[in-house]
Amino acid sequence: MTVVRQSAGPRRAGRTIVSALGLAGLLATLAGCAAGDISGGIAAPASATAAAPAAAPAAAAVPATTTAAAPKAAPQPLSPTEINEQCWMSSEVNKMKDLDAKAKYVDKCVAEKLKAQ
C-alpha cells in the first residue's frame, strides 16, 4: 500500500501569514499606546509646572489679605465609620499581635472619640 502525503506548503504559508499579521497588529497597538502616553505624560506636567510658579506669587498675595477677615471653619464631626477607620489605622493597634486585644482597643478608642464630639 502506498501512502500519499500532502505537501505542507499551503498550511505552513497560512500559519506564517497569520502569525505575521498578529505580530504586526500587536506592535501597532503597543506603538499607539506608547505614543499616547508619551505625548500626554510630557505635555501635562510641563504646562502645569510652568503655570504653577507664575500663579503662586499672585495666589500667595491674595490669601494674605483675605485670611484675616475670613472666620475659621468649624471642624465637621466625623462619622462613626471614619472614627473606626482612624482607630484601626493607629500605630498602637498595628503593634498588637492578638486580634481580640486589637478589637478591644479599637472599641475603647471609638467610644472615647464619640464622647469627645
N, CA, C and O atoms as CSV, one atom per row, in Angstrom:
chain,resi,resn,atom,element,x,y,z
A,1,MET,N,N,0.821,-1.156,0.000
A,1,MET,CA,C,0.000,0.000,0.000
A,1,MET,C,C,0.878,1.236,0.000
A,1,MET,O,O,1.876,1.301,0.717
A,2,THR,N,N,0.517,2.174,-0.774
A,2,THR,CA,C,1.279,3.403,-0.908
A,2,THR,C,C,0.560,4.522,-0.169
A,2,THR,O,O,-0.644,4.716,-0.332
A,3,VAL,N,N,1.313,5.257,0.645
A,3,VAL,CA,C,0.745,6.377,1.398
A,3,VAL,C,C,1.068,7.648,0.648
A,3,VAL,O,O,2.226,7.952,0.360
A,4,VAL,N,N,0.013,8.386,0.337
A,4,VAL,CA,C,0.191,9.649,-0.357
A,4,VAL,C,C,0.102,10.761,0.687
A,4,VAL,O,O,-0.873,10.881,1.428
A,5,ARG,N,N,1.117,11.532,0.710
A,5,ARG,CA,C,1.174,12.602,1.705
A,5,ARG,C,C,1.025,13.945,1.017
A,5,ARG,O,O,1.662,14.211,-0.002
A,6,GLN,N,N,0.169,14.793,1.591
A,6,GLN,CA,C,0.005,16.124,1.015
A,6,GLN,C,C,1.170,16.999,1.468
A,6,GLN,O,O,1.714,16.833,2.560
A,7,SER,N,N,1.522,17.906,0.619
A,7,SER,CA,C,2.622,18.794,0.979
A,7,SER,C,C,2.153,19.793,2.041
A,7,SER,O,O,0.981,20.167,2.067
A,8,ALA,N,N,3.045,20.213,2.894
A,8,ALA,CA,C,2.719,21.124,3.987
A,8,ALA,C,C,2.872,22.578,3.568
A,8,ALA,O,O,2.745,23.472,4.403
A,9,GLY,N,N,3.139,22.829,2.311
A,9,GLY,CA,C,3.381,24.185,1.825
A,9,GLY,C,C,2.250,25.153,2.065
A,9,GLY,O,O,2.502,26.202,2.658
A,10,PRO,N,N,1.019,24.889,1.654
A,10,PRO,CA,C,-0.070,25.857,1.849
A,10,PRO,C,C,-0.403,26.092,3.326
A,10,PRO,O,O,-0.678,27.224,3.725
A,11,ARG,N,N,-0.380,25.042,4.129
A,11,ARG,CA,C,-0.688,25.213,5.550
A,11,ARG,C,C,0.399,26.010,6.256
A,11,ARG,O,O,0.109,26.857,7.100
A,12,ARG,N,N,1.630,25.740,5.913
A,12,ARG,CA,C,2.731,26.454,6.546
A,12,ARG,C,C,2.706,27.931,6.143
A,12,ARG,O,O,2.941,28.805,6.978
A,13,ALA,N,N,2.434,28.202,4.914
A,13,ALA,CA,C,2.370,29.588,4.447
A,13,ALA,C,C,1.225,30.321,5.137
A,13,ALA,O,O,1.365,31.492,5.493
A,14,GLY,N,N,0.114,29.655,5.327
A,14,GLY,CA,C,-1.035,30.267,6.006
A,14,GLY,C,C,-0.714,30.596,7.447
A,14,GLY,O,O,-1.069,31.669,7.936
A,15,ARG,N,N,-0.035,29.667,8.143
A,15,ARG,CA,C,0.340,29.930,9.530
A,15,ARG,C,C,1.334,31.085,9.627
A,15,ARG,O,O,1.262,31.888,10.557
A,16,THR,N,N,2.235,31.169,8.699
A,16,THR,CA,C,3.229,32.239,8.703
A,16,THR,C,C,2.564,33.593,8.489
A,16,THR,O,O,2.916,34.576,9.141
A,17,ILE,N,N,1.603,33.639,7.577
A,17,ILE,CA,C,0.904,34.900,7.301
A,17,ILE,C,C,0.088,35.332,8.511
A,17,ILE,O,O,0.106,36.505,8.885
A,18,VAL,N,N,-0.630,34.391,9.127
A,18,VAL,CA,C,-1.445,34.719,10.297
A,18,VAL,C,C,-0.551,35.177,11.436
A,18,VAL,O,O,-0.886,36.144,12.120
A,19,SER,N,N,0.565,34.518,11.658
A,19,SER,CA,C,1.489,34.915,12.724
A,19,SER,C,C,2.057,36.301,12.465
A,19,SER,O,O,2.171,37.110,13.386
A,20,ALA,N,N,2.413,36.577,11.223
A,20,ALA,CA,C,2.975,37.882,10.883
A,20,ALA,C,C,1.944,38.988,11.067
A,20,ALA,O,O,2.271,40.065,11.567
A,21,LEU,N,N,0.703,38.731,10.666
A,21,LEU,CA,C,-0.351,39.735,10.840
A,21,LEU,C,C,-0.661,39.969,12.323
A,21,LEU,O,O,-0.891,41.100,12.751
A,22,GLY,N,N,-0.662,38.893,13.085
A,22,GLY,CA,C,-0.893,39.025,14.527
A,22,GLY,C,C,0.200,39.838,15.194
A,22,GLY,O,O,-0.081,40.700,16.026
A,23,LEU,N,N,1.443,39.567,14.834
A,23,LEU,CA,C,2.565,40.311,15.384
A,23,LEU,C,C,2.516,41.780,14.970
A,23,LEU,O,O,2.788,42.660,15.787
A,24,ALA,N,N,2.174,42.051,13.720
A,24,ALA,CA,C,2.082,43.426,13.244
A,24,ALA,C,C,0.972,44.182,13.992
A,24,ALA,O,O,1.143,45.344,14.359
A,25,GLY,N,N,-0.143,43.521,14.208
A,25,GLY,CA,C,-1.240,44.147,14.952
A,25,GLY,C,C,-0.855,44.447,16.387
A,25,GLY,O,O,-1.179,45.513,16.911
A,26,LEU,N,N,-0.168,43.517,17.022
A,26,LEU,CA,C,0.282,43.715,18.394
A,26,LEU,C,C,1.257,44.885,18.484
A,26,LEU,O,O,1.143,45.726,19.376
A,27,LEU,N,N,2.202,44.938,17.572
A,27,LEU,CA,C,3.172,46.029,17.578
A,27,LEU,C,C,2.514,47.374,17.305
A,27,LEU,O,O,2.891,48.381,17.905
A,28,ALA,N,N,1.532,47.400,16.403
A,28,ALA,CA,C,0.827,48.650,16.119
A,28,ALA,C,C,0.050,49.129,17.348
A,28,ALA,O,O,0.010,50.325,17.633
A,29,THR,N,N,-0.560,48.201,18.064
A,29,THR,CA,C,-1.303,48.554,19.276
A,29,THR,C,C,-0.373,49.101,20.344
A,29,THR,O,O,-0.668,50.123,20.963
A,30,LEU,N,N,0.746,48.429,20.563
A,30,LEU,CA,C,1.697,48.899,21.562
A,30,LEU,C,C,2.295,50.246,21.182
A,30,LEU,O,O,2.513,51.095,22.046
A,31,ALA,N,N,2.559,50.445,19.906
A,31,ALA,CA,C,3.109,51.725,19.464
A,31,ALA,C,C,2.096,52.847,19.681
A,31,ALA,O,O,2.470,53.952,20.073
A,32,GLY,N,N,0.834,52.574,19.431
A,32,GLY,CA,C,-0.208,53.572,19.650
A,32,GLY,C,C,-0.349,53.919,21.121
A,32,GLY,O,O,-0.528,55.085,21.472
A,33,CYS,N,N,-0.269,52.919,21.978
A,33,CYS,CA,C,-0.356,53.172,23.423
A,33,CYS,C,C,0.841,53.977,23.895
A,33,CYS,O,O,0.692,54.918,24.674
A,34,ALA,N,N,2.011,53.617,23.434
A,34,ALA,CA,C,3.222,54.324,23.867
A,34,ALA,C,C,3.209,55.759,23.377
A,34,ALA,O,O,3.624,56.657,24.109
A,35,ALA,N,N,2.750,55.997,22.178
A,35,ALA,CA,C,2.713,57.356,21.650
A,35,ALA,C,C,1.721,58.200,22.431
A,35,ALA,O,O,1.982,59.377,22.679
A,36,GLY,N,N,0.603,57.635,22.820
A,36,GLY,CA,C,-0.388,58.373,23.601
A,36,GLY,C,C,0.125,58.698,24.986
A,36,GLY,O,O,-0.116,59.800,25.479
A,37,ASP,N,N,0.829,57.774,25.636
A,37,ASP,CA,C,1.352,58.000,26.972
A,37,ASP,C,C,2.461,59.046,26.962
A,37,ASP,O,O,2.526,59.890,27.856
A,38,ILE,N,N,3.313,58.996,25.978
A,38,ILE,CA,C,4.445,59.911,25.945
A,38,ILE,C,C,3.968,61.342,25.720
A,38,ILE,O,O,4.397,62.252,26.431
A,39,SER,N,N,3.098,61.553,24.754
A,39,SER,CA,C,2.657,62.919,24.468
A,39,SER,C,C,1.834,63.470,25.622
A,39,SER,O,O,1.988,64.639,25.975
A,40,GLY,N,N,0.964,62.663,26.220
A,40,GLY,CA,C,0.151,63.132,27.334
A,40,GLY,C,C,0.972,63.300,28.600
A,40,GLY,O,O,0.735,64.229,29.372
A,41,GLY,N,N,1.937,62.411,28.826
A,41,GLY,CA,C,2.733,62.457,30.038
A,41,GLY,C,C,3.698,63.616,30.065
A,41,GLY,O,O,3.945,64.175,31.134
A,42,ILE,N,N,4.255,63.999,28.931
A,42,ILE,CA,C,5.239,65.075,28.909
A,42,ILE,C,C,4.561,66.431,28.840
A,42,ILE,O,O,5.013,67.374,29.489
A,43,ALA,N,N,3.492,66.553,28.072
A,43,ALA,CA,C,2.868,67.857,27.859
A,43,ALA,C,C,2.173,68.366,29.117
A,43,ALA,O,O,2.274,69.553,29.428
A,44,ALA,N,N,1.472,67.506,29.847
A,44,ALA,CA,C,0.708,67.964,31.000
A,44,ALA,C,C,1.597,68.469,32.137
A,44,ALA,O,O,1.351,69.566,32.638
A,45,PRO,N,N,2.622,67.722,32.570
A,45,PRO,CA,C,3.427,68.241,33.668
A,45,PRO,C,C,4.205,69.494,33.286
A,45,PRO,O,O,4.384,70.383,34.119
A,46,ALA,N,N,4.670,69.581,32.046
A,46,ALA,CA,C,5.439,70.757,31.651
A,46,ALA,C,C,4.571,72.008,31.715
A,46,ALA,O,O,5.026,73.050,32.187
A,47,SER,N,N,3.335,71.921,31.250
A,47,SER,CA,C,2.464,73.091,31.284
A,47,SER,C,C,2.019,73.388,32.707
A,47,SER,O,O,1.865,74.552,33.076
A,48,ALA,N,N,1.814,72.356,33.504
A,48,ALA,CA,C,1.389,72.556,34.886
A,48,ALA,C,C,2.501,73.186,35.711
A,48,ALA,O,O,2.244,74.068,36.530
A,49,THR,N,N,3.734,72.741,35.501
A,49,THR,CA,C,4.832,73.305,36.274
A,49,THR,C,C,5.175,74.710,35.807
A,49,THR,O,O,5.639,75.528,36.602
A,50,ALA,N,N,4.954,75.003,34.528
A,50,ALA,CA,C,5.229,76.342,34.029
A,50,ALA,C,C,4.174,77.326,34.538
A,50,ALA,O,O,4.495,78.480,34.822
A,51,ALA,N,N,2.943,76.889,34.652
A,51,ALA,CA,C,1.871,77.767,35.104
A,51,ALA,C,C,1.875,77.926,36.620
A,51,ALA,O,O,1.473,78.977,37.121
A,52,ALA,N,N,2.313,76.925,37.359
A,52,ALA,CA,C,2.275,76.968,38.815
A,52,ALA,C,C,3.170,78.063,39.393
A,52,ALA,O,O,2.707,78.797,40.266
A,53,PRO,N,N,4.438,78.220,38.956
A,53,PRO,CA,C,5.247,79.282,39.541
A,53,PRO,C,C,4.698,80.674,39.225
A,53,PRO,O,O,4.812,81.583,40.047
A,54,ALA,N,N,4.115,80.844,38.067
A,54,ALA,CA,C,3.576,82.154,37.711
A,54,ALA,C,C,2.345,82.480,38.552
A,54,ALA,O,O,2.133,83.637,38.915
A,55,ALA,N,N,1.541,81.482,38.861
A,55,ALA,CA,C,0.323,81.707,39.629
A,55,ALA,C,C,0.594,81.761,41.127
A,55,ALA,O,O,-0.194,82.351,41.868
A,56,ALA,N,N,1.685,81.163,41.591
A,56,ALA,CA,C,1.964,81.091,43.018
A,56,ALA,C,C,2.144,82.458,43.667
A,56,ALA,O,O,1.559,82.683,44.727
A,57,PRO,N,N,2.923,83.394,43.094
A,57,PRO,CA,C,3.051,84.694,43.761
A,57,PRO,C,C,1.723,85.447,43.845
A,57,PRO,O,O,1.440,86.091,44.855
A,58,ALA,N,N,0.925,85.372,42.811
A,58,ALA,CA,C,-0.366,86.058,42.830
A,58,ALA,C,C,-1.293,85.411,43.851
A,58,ALA,O,O,-2.016,86.106,44.566
A,59,ALA,N,N,-1.274,84.097,43.920
A,59,ALA,CA,C,-2.137,83.392,44.862
A,59,ALA,C,C,-1.673,83.625,46.295
A,59,ALA,O,O,-2.499,83.682,47.205
A,60,ALA,N,N,-0.387,83.758,46.508
A,60,ALA,CA,C,0.127,83.963,47.854
A,60,ALA,C,C,-0.247,85.344,48.377
A,60,ALA,O,O,-0.473,85.507,49.576
A,61,ALA,N,N,-0.314,86.324,47.512
A,61,ALA,CA,C,-0.633,87.677,47.938
A,61,ALA,C,C,-2.116,87.834,48.278
A,61,ALA,O,O,-2.460,88.565,49.206
A,62,VAL,N,N,-2.979,87.170,47.551
A,62,VAL,CA,C,-4.418,87.315,47.764
A,62,VAL,C,C,-4.869,86.709,49.088
A,62,VAL,O,O,-5.586,87.386,49.825
A,63,PRO,N,N,-4.493,85.466,49.442
A,63,PRO,CA,C,-4.973,84.915,50.701
A,63,PRO,C,C,-4.463,85.655,51.931
A,63,PRO,O,O,-5.113,85.612,52.975
A,64,ALA,N,N,-3.334,86.323,51.841
A,64,ALA,CA,C,-2.803,87.040,52.993
A,64,ALA,C,C,-3.776,88.122,53.452
A,64,ALA,O,O,-3.895,88.376,54.650
A,65,THR,N,N,-4.460,88.751,52.529
A,65,THR,CA,C,-5.404,89.803,52.900
A,65,THR,C,C,-6.766,89.234,53.273
A,65,THR,O,O,-7.483,89.836,54.072
A,66,THR,N,N,-7.137,88.094,52.715
A,66,THR,CA,C,-8.473,87.558,52.976
A,66,THR,C,C,-8.516,86.632,54.180
A,66,THR,O,O,-9.587,86.464,54.763
A,67,THR,N,N,-7.412,86.024,54.582
A,67,THR,CA,C,-7.464,85.090,55.696
A,67,THR,C,C,-7.725,85.802,57.020
A,67,THR,O,O,-8.310,85.207,57.925
A,68,ALA,N,N,-7.314,87.036,57.154
A,68,ALA,CA,C,-7.561,87.756,58.394
A,68,ALA,C,C,-9.051,88.049,58.559
A,68,ALA,O,O,-9.560,88.054,59.679
A,69,ALA,N,N,-9.744,88.291,57.463
A,69,ALA,CA,C,-11.155,88.627,57.528
A,69,ALA,C,C,-12.042,87.381,57.558
A,69,ALA,O,O,-13.162,87.436,58.067
A,70,ALA,N,N,-11.561,86.273,57.028
A,70,ALA,CA,C,-12.387,85.071,56.936
A,70,ALA,C,C,-12.414,84.351,58.280
A,70,ALA,O,O,-11.361,84.146,58.884
A,71,PRO,N,N,-13.593,83.962,58.760
A,71,PRO,CA,C,-13.677,83.215,60.012
A,71,PRO,C,C,-13.186,81.781,59.805
A,71,PRO,O,O,-13.284,81.230,58.709
A,72,LYS,N,N,-12.675,81.207,60.844
A,72,LYS,CA,C,-12.198,79.820,60.774
A,72,LYS,C,C,-13.403,78.891,60.649
A,72,LYS,O,O,-14.398,79.050,61.357
A,73,ALA,N,N,-13.304,77.936,59.757
A,73,ALA,CA,C,-14.386,76.979,59.569
A,73,ALA,C,C,-14.375,75.981,60.724
A,73,ALA,O,O,-13.326,75.469,61.114
A,74,ALA,N,N,-15.541,75.722,61.250
A,74,ALA,CA,C,-15.652,74.771,62.348
A,74,ALA,C,C,-15.383,73.360,61.819
A,74,ALA,O,O,-15.871,73.006,60.746
A,75,PRO,N,N,-14.625,72.558,62.544
A,75,PRO,CA,C,-14.364,71.197,62.072
A,75,PRO,C,C,-15.652,70.382,62.084
A,75,PRO,O,O,-16.428,70.421,63.039
A,76,GLN,N,N,-15.852,69.664,61.026
A,76,GLN,CA,C,-17.072,68.859,60.931
A,76,GLN,C,C,-16.895,67.594,61.753
A,76,GLN,O,O,-15.807,67.018,61.784
A,77,PRO,N,N,-17.955,67.160,62.416
A,77,PRO,CA,C,-17.846,65.929,63.205
A,77,PRO,C,C,-17.628,64.726,62.287
A,77,PRO,O,O,-18.169,64.653,61.184
A,78,LEU,N,N,-16.834,63.803,62.770
A,78,LEU,CA,C,-16.544,62.606,61.991
A,78,LEU,C,C,-17.680,61.607,62.124
A,78,LEU,O,O,-18.339,61.523,63.160
A,79,SER,N,N,-17.893,60.864,61.072
A,79,SER,CA,C,-18.901,59.808,61.131
A,79,SER,C,C,-18.321,58.627,61.915
A,79,SER,O,O,-17.102,58.509,62.041
A,80,PRO,N,N,-19.172,57.765,62.433
A,80,PRO,CA,C,-18.673,56.594,63.158
A,80,PRO,C,C,-17.742,55.720,62.309
A,80,PRO,O,O,-16.804,55.118,62.832
A,81,THR,N,N,-17.999,55.655,61.022
A,81,THR,CA,C,-17.127,54.867,60.138
A,81,THR,C,C,-15.749,55.489,60.059
A,81,THR,O,O,-14.748,54.774,60.112
A,82,GLU,N,N,-15.674,56.813,59.931
A,82,GLU,CA,C,-14.379,57.494,59.866
A,82,GLU,C,C,-13.609,57.357,61.173
A,82,GLU,O,O,-12.390,57.188,61.166
A,83,ILE,N,N,-14.316,57.429,62.282
A,83,ILE,CA,C,-13.673,57.244,63.585
A,83,ILE,C,C,-13.120,55.828,63.694
A,83,ILE,O,O,-12.001,55.624,64.164
A,84,ASN,N,N,-13.906,54.862,63.261
A,84,ASN,CA,C,-13.475,53.460,63.292
A,84,ASN,C,C,-12.227,53.271,62.439
A,84,ASN,O,O,-11.298,52.571,62.842
A,85,GLU,N,N,-12.202,53.891,61.265
A,85,GLU,CA,C,-11.033,53.794,60.384
A,85,GLU,C,C,-9.805,54.385,61.054
A,85,GLU,O,O,-8.727,53.793,61.011
A,86,GLN,N,N,-9.959,55.555,61.678
A,86,GLN,CA,C,-8.823,56.189,62.335
A,86,GLN,C,C,-8.284,55.326,63.472
A,86,GLN,O,O,-7.073,55.206,63.652
A,87,CYS,N,N,-9.191,54.729,64.233
A,87,CYS,CA,C,-8.747,53.890,65.345
A,87,CYS,C,C,-8.037,52.632,64.854
A,87,CYS,O,O,-7.032,52.224,65.435
A,88,TRP,N,N,-8.546,52.018,63.796
A,88,TRP,CA,C,-7.895,50.814,63.267
A,88,TRP,C,C,-6.550,51.145,62.638
A,88,TRP,O,O,-5.664,50.291,62.615
A,89,MET,N,N,-6.374,52.354,62.129
A,89,MET,CA,C,-5.119,52.731,61.488
A,89,MET,C,C,-4.081,53.274,62.467
A,89,MET,O,O,-2.954,53.568,62.069
A,90,SER,N,N,-4.441,53.408,63.720
A,90,SER,CA,C,-3.484,53.955,64.687
A,90,SER,C,C,-2.301,53.012,64.866
A,90,SER,O,O,-2.408,51.802,64.668
A,91,SER,N,N,-1.174,53.599,65.244
A,91,SER,CA,C,0.051,52.796,65.365
A,91,SER,C,C,-0.021,51.822,66.533
A,91,SER,O,O,0.611,50.767,66.487
A,92,GLU,N,N,-0.776,52.150,67.579
A,92,GLU,CA,C,-0.889,51.237,68.721
A,92,GLU,C,C,-1.555,49.927,68.317
A,92,GLU,O,O,-1.158,48.853,68.771
A,93,VAL,N,N,-2.560,50.021,67.469
A,93,VAL,CA,C,-3.269,48.813,67.033
A,93,VAL,C,C,-2.347,47.947,66.180
A,93,VAL,O,O,-2.377,46.720,66.282
A,94,ASN,N,N,-1.537,48.572,65.350
A,94,ASN,CA,C,-0.658,47.811,64.472
A,94,ASN,C,C,0.453,47.112,65.234
A,94,ASN,O,O,1.025,46.147,64.729
A,95,LYS,N,N,0.773,47.569,66.430
A,95,LYS,CA,C,1.820,46.927,67.230
A,95,LYS,C,C,1.307,45.687,67.947
A,95,LYS,O,O,2.097,44.817,68.315
A,96,MET,N,N,-0.003,45.591,68.150
A,96,MET,CA,C,-0.584,44.453,68.872
A,96,MET,C,C,-0.628,43.222,67.986
A,96,MET,O,O,-0.887,43.307,66.785
A,97,LYS,N,N,-0.369,42.074,68.601
A,97,LYS,CA,C,-0.384,40.811,67.851
A,97,LYS,C,C,-1.738,40.105,67.952
A,97,LYS,O,O,-2.181,39.472,66.994
A,98,ASP,N,N,-2.388,40.211,69.100
A,98,ASP,CA,C,-3.641,39.495,69.345
A,98,ASP,C,C,-4.817,40.262,68.742
A,98,ASP,O,O,-4.986,41.453,69.001
A,99,LEU,N,N,-5.617,39.585,67.948
A,99,LEU,CA,C,-6.752,40.222,67.284
A,99,LEU,C,C,-7.811,40.666,68.289
A,99,LEU,O,O,-8.433,41.712,68.105
A,100,ASP,N,N,-8.022,39.886,69.350
A,100,ASP,CA,C,-9.003,40.279,70.368
A,100,ASP,C,C,-8.569,41.555,71.087
A,100,ASP,O,O,-9.397,42.413,71.391
A,101,ALA,N,N,-7.281,41.676,71.354
A,101,ALA,CA,C,-6.775,42.880,72.018
A,101,ALA,C,C,-6.934,44.082,71.092
A,101,ALA,O,O,-7.253,45.182,71.545
A,102,LYS,N,N,-6.715,43.874,69.810
A,102,LYS,CA,C,-6.897,44.964,68.842
A,102,LYS,C,C,-8.346,45.429,68.834
A,102,LYS,O,O,-8.620,46.629,68.849
A,103,ALA,N,N,-9.269,44.482,68.809
A,103,ALA,CA,C,-10.698,44.814,68.768
A,103,ALA,C,C,-11.113,45.577,70.022
A,103,ALA,O,O,-11.867,46.546,69.935
A,104,LYS,N,N,-10.625,45.146,71.195
A,104,LYS,CA,C,-10.952,45.853,72.434
A,104,LYS,C,C,-10.403,47.278,72.424
A,104,LYS,O,O,-11.083,48.218,72.834
A,105,TYR,N,N,-9.171,47.428,71.953
A,105,TYR,CA,C,-8.572,48.756,71.893
A,105,TYR,C,C,-9.348,49.664,70.936
A,105,TYR,O,O,-9.577,50.835,71.240
A,106,VAL,N,N,-9.748,49.132,69.793
A,106,VAL,CA,C,-10.494,49.929,68.822
A,106,VAL,C,C,-11.849,50.331,69.385
A,106,VAL,O,O,-12.278,51.470,69.203
A,107,ASP,N,N,-12.520,49.423,70.060
A,107,ASP,CA,C,-13.809,49.761,70.672
A,107,ASP,C,C,-13.648,50.889,71.691
A,107,ASP,O,O,-14.462,51.812,71.735
A,108,LYS,N,N,-12.598,50.812,72.508
A,108,LYS,CA,C,-12.330,51.844,73.502
A,108,LYS,C,C,-12.007,53.175,72.816
A,108,LYS,O,O,-12.478,54.228,73.249
A,109,CYS,N,N,-11.215,53.129,71.760
A,109,CYS,CA,C,-10.840,54.335,71.009
A,109,CYS,C,C,-12.073,54.985,70.379
A,109,CYS,O,O,-12.228,56.204,70.442
A,110,VAL,N,N,-12.927,54.201,69.789
A,110,VAL,CA,C,-14.142,54.720,69.150
A,110,VAL,C,C,-15.042,55.366,70.180
A,110,VAL,O,O,-15.589,56.443,69.942
A,111,ALA,N,N,-15.202,54.712,71.335
A,111,ALA,CA,C,-16.054,55.273,72.392
A,111,ALA,C,C,-15.505,56.607,72.883
A,111,ALA,O,O,-16.276,57.540,73.111
A,112,GLU,N,N,-14.191,56.717,73.051
A,112,GLU,CA,C,-13.590,57.965,73.512
A,112,GLU,C,C,-13.776,59.084,72.493
A,112,GLU,O,O,-14.084,60.219,72.857
A,113,LYS,N,N,-13.591,58.763,71.231
A,113,LYS,CA,C,-13.715,59.793,70.193
A,113,LYS,C,C,-15.159,60.225,69.998
A,113,LYS,O,O,-15.416,61.388,69.684
A,114,LEU,N,N,-16.110,59.305,70.179
A,114,LEU,CA,C,-17.520,59.692,70.072
A,114,LEU,C,C,-17.931,60.585,71.233
A,114,LEU,O,O,-18.735,61.501,71.054
A,115,LYS,N,N,-17.386,60.328,72.431
A,115,LYS,CA,C,-17.695,61.187,73.580
A,115,LYS,C,C,-17.094,62.570,73.388
A,115,LYS,O,O,-17.685,63.567,73.803
A,116,ALA,N,N,-15.928,62.639,72.765
A,116,ALA,CA,C,-15.261,63.919,72.579
A,116,ALA,C,C,-16.004,64.819,71.600
A,116,ALA,O,O,-15.832,66.038,71.637
A,117,GLN,N,N,-16.805,64.257,70.747
A,117,GLN,CA,C,-17.516,65.068,69.742
A,117,GLN,C,C,-18.751,65.719,70.304
A,117,GLN,O,O,-19.454,66.431,69.587
